[in-house]
Amino acid sequence: MPIVRVDLWKGRDYEKKKELIKKLTDAVVESIGCPADAVHIVINDVEKSDWGIGGLPASEKYPD
């Protein structure tokens, strides 16, 4: 059972996440030959303030 974990900044809509899940699943199936039902995709939505880059919170480094 392959598990793919993806950390993203919060803000992507359901349809974008659905598309990502499909494409990642297809890539795993093609790469290792397992059934699609065996592939698990876990998306972690992280607040920019909880993500650090170069000593700063991403919310400061990349404000909206």
Phi, psi and omega in degrees: 000097177290138175239125177248124179251134182232125175258127181227152169292144178301151174131346178281143182277170183304315183297320178295319179293320178299317178297317179298315179301315180297312183292321177294318178300312179301319181294320179293314179302314180294321185287318186242357173074025178267163176288148181302326180296342180274346185273128177246132177243128179241120178254123176255115175274121184242134174295142178302328180291343179259012184235119182258139177223121177059034177087004179233150171297142180301332179296332177272320181291323181230069179293151180290000000 
